[in-house]
Amino acid sequence: MIKKYNFFIYKNNIVVEEYRDIKGISNNNSIVLNINKIKTTLKDKIFIRENNEFKFELDILNKKSLYILKEHNLKYDIKVRKSTIKEQKNKIIIEYDIETNEDLIKIEIERL
């Protein structure tokens, strides 16, 4: 089912990317958004962002992440120090802290 969403990325509680009124596809336990040629998917507590160059996958519950550089066929397992997901009435909040990033990242997906 096609729905509209707002999507925010925070670093240390400061908005660094903001997208409003994005059309996305929602089915059962998944949401798929296409933002600036990056496919963003949340399915079964796994958050994925990918395009032709890279794929970032975060398994929120199992605290695992994988970064793939597609052009070079390189894969990196990245240590996850923290990963949580909170579901509210019309909003999903994902927070994670990974070894390769100094900032705490927060993702908000808000259904309109």
N, C-alpha and C positions, 0 to 999 in steps of 0.2 A: 504494500500500500504506500502510495506517495504521500509524504507529509512535509511540513516546513519546520526548519530547525534554525536555532542560533548556535554558533560554535565559537568557543573561546579557548585560547591557550594562555596560561599564566606562567611566569617564571618568578618565583619568590613573591607570589601574590600581586604581581604587576602584569596587567594585560599586555601581551606582546603580539597577539594575533586575534582578530575579531571578525567574524563573518555572520551576517544576519540574513534572514529569510532565504535560507538555502533549501532547495528541494532535496529530499532524501528518501530512501526506500526503507521501510520498516516491515519486517516479517518476524513473527513469533519472538525469538530472542536475539534479533539482530537489527542493526541500523547501519546503512551504507550511505555515505556522503561523498560527493566529489567536489573538492575545494582546490582551486588553482592547480588543476591537473594532478592532484594527489587524492587517491582513493583512501577514504578513512572508514574503517569498519570496526564495529563493536559487536562481537558475537560470543555468547557463552563466556563472558568475563575475559575475553581476549581482545585486546585493542591493537589494531593494525593500521599503519599508514604506509602507503606505497605508491610509487610511480614507476616509470621505465628505468630509473637509475638506482633506486634503493627500495628496501622493505624493512620497516621497523615493526617488530612484533613483541607485545608485552602480555604475558600471561599473568594477569593480575592476582589471581588466587594462589598460584604456585610460585610467584615471585621469580619469574624467569623472563629474560628478554633476549632477542636475537636481532642483529642488524646485518643486512645482506647488501653488499654492493654488487648489483646485478651485472654490470658491464665487465667487472673483473672476477666475477664468481667467487667473491670472498665473503665468508661468514664469520661473524663475531658474536660469541656469547657474552653478554654484558651482565655483570653482577647487579642485582636489584637490592637496594638497601631497604626500600619501603615501597609498597604498592597497595592501594586501597580503592574501593569503589563504593559509592553511596548512591542509592537510587531514591529519588523523591518523586512526588506526584508527576511532574513534567520535566524533571531534570536529572541527568546522570553526571556525577562528579567523580573523576578519576584523578588520583594523586599518585605520583611516583617519583622516586629518587634513585637514579642509576649511577653507577660508578664513573661513567664517562662524562657526566654532566655535574657541574658544581651547584646547579640550581634545583630546587624542588619544583617539579612541573605539575601543574593542575590543568586538567581538561574539563570543560563544561559543555555538555550537549543538552540543549534546552529545546523541547518540543513546543511548538507554537500552537 
